[in-house]
Amino acid sequence: MYADNIINAISSGRRGTILLNLVDDQPNGDSLTHLGAEVVRFARDRHGSVTAALTKFDKWTGRSKRFTKLAPRWAQLARSVAN
């Protein structure tokens, strides 16, 4: 069951990044778009690595405080990605 959840999460995450135009789905493999590369650069600048940024995001899950208050710079980037 745990492995199924991980596979589903990865699949859903991949679809989300494609829909947000962060990743370009190519026949020879996925590649970051310009916007996706900017998000990765931002994550590395703010947290040192993408893994560290994801760990920080995981800690925010379930918090009652709004995302815009927890991480205003990330919220600003998210708004620009969504537009």
Secondary structure as UniProt FT lines:
FT   HELIX           2..19
FT   TURN            20..21
FT   STRAND          23..24
FT   TURN            27..28
FT   STRAND          31..32
FT   HELIX           34..47
FT   HELIX           50..60
FT   TURN            61..62
FT   HELIX           67..70
FT   HELIX           72..82
//
